[in-house]
Structure formats: C-alpha cells, structure tokens
Amino acid sequence: MTPDRPISSLFDAKRPLRSLEFFPPKNEDGVVALRETAVALKAIDWDFVSVTYGAGGSTRETTAKVSGLLKNELGFTVMPHLTCVGHSRGELRAHADQLHADGFRNIMTLRGDPPKGETEFQVAADGLSHANELVTLLKEQHSDFCLGVAGYPEKHQEAVSLEADLDNLKRKVDCGADFVTTQLFFDNAIYFRFVDKCRAAGINVPIVPGIMPVLALKQIKRIAALSGASLPVRLQRRLEVAAQSADVVEIIGVDWALDQIRDLVEGGAPGYHLYIMNRARPALALAAGLAA
C-alpha cells in the first residue's frame, strides 16, 4: 500500500489546511450513503479526512472499512481514530501494525469514551489509561506515524480545571504528538485564549480548530452538552427564532461557521477541521463561501 503523507508535513504550506471528519455508519446502507457523501466532497481538495472510532471501540471494523474506502477507492489522505478503550497493549500494537501495513501514517490518538451505557472509563486488562500512553506506544511501534491528539478549549469534562487539562495535553505532546485538533467551539475568543495558554505551557505544535456548523437546534444543544462547549447567546437566539425551518437553521449555522473560519485564519490558525455529521452540503457551502 502506498503510504500516506504525514499531516505534520502539510503545515509548511503557505495556506491554511482544510480537513473534515466522518463517523462510521451503523449498517451497510449507511456505508453506501457515506460513500456518496464522500464522492460529492471530492469536489474540494481536502488536505485530509478523519474517521472516528465509536465509544468503547464499538466501530473498530467499520472504522477500518470506511478508512480503507476513503483512502483506496477515493484517494483521500485518511487519519483513522484509535482509542485505548477495551484494548490490551498487544491488541493496540497489532492494530497499529495493520494500519501501518495498509499505508496509514496518520492516527488521531485518543483515550476514548466509555462504552454505551457506562459512565466511567475502565482500563482494559493490560490496557492503557491515558492518551499519552497510546502516543508513546504508537511512536515506539512505528516512529513514522504522525499523531494527532485532542485539545479542549473549554476543558475536558472530566478535568478538574483547565490548567490540569493543559498539563495532560502537554504530556501527550511531550510523548510525541505532532499536532492538536480541538473540540468544537462557537466563540473564537475561547480558541485564541486556549492557544495562548498552550504556548505559555510549552505546547508548541500546531493547534487546529475544530468547527461544527449547526445543522439542527436540538442536535447542537445535545452535542454542546456532551462536549462541554458553550453556545453564545446571540447564536442561540438566532437559532431559536428560526427553529421551525430546518433550512434556515442550517443557513444560520453555516454562516456562523463561515465567520468563525475567516476570523480564525486571519488570526493565525493553521487551518480548520470540520465536524459535518457525514453531510456534504454544509461542507460544500462553507468551501464555496470561503472561496468567494
């Protein structure tokens, strides 16, 4: 398999990187639909795409299948996610070897969420407790892996403070992480403050902002609650006024994300990573708006 170019080498480009995230569908029909979405998105020259790994490692096989489809059939540079949940060290090494053999050189490296129905992270037998341990394992297994890790501008919900969360992020970077992709946020001031605090803490790798265009009010409230992201009052009011029209809500969401991205890039962000819920239309609308 032809190995992918490491994402870390792309940050030298004279333009902001653009990337997006897919999540593995639950069934074959969903895979077909995702393929159609990905084909539509090929109209844009994305620098890379990522593929998530379900809570508790529940989508491991589908993540591998979708990652292979996107890489081998459609020609994307793909960054599969990998988590610690439910895996021993031996299983993680074997999975890393398979990814490497299949030509993947970029991995989003996460501790992971507990399986559905559970509220607390449980370490697997002979497993790992933290993402920094997974970073170390993967770099030891294959030193040419480029590893992304997650950053939380409004802190991880399990962290006792933002400072403690930054300490955790620094451990991940010190263990070999190559760049950070942030949790979604809707107020750019939060991102810029986070970057300043990271730099003050000695975290000097690229920090890519994660942006989610709002597609539905109820959905974004649920996602914001799960992620710990705050919704600006101005955005929430606009969405509530338009709540009876799904199309208008999506237009508002895309416009807000468009303004975010323009401001982020102007402010020096190295690119943007879109959380698009496997939908092509908002991503294409954003790309068109940014090109205008």
Beta strands, then each sheet from edge to edge (+ up, - down):
strand 1: 17-22
strand 2: 48-51
strand 3: 78-83
strand 4: 106-110
strand 5: 146-151
strand 6: 179-184
strand 7: 207-211
strand 8: 271-275
sheet 1: 1+ 2+ 3+ 4+ 5+ 6+ 7+ 8+ 1+
end
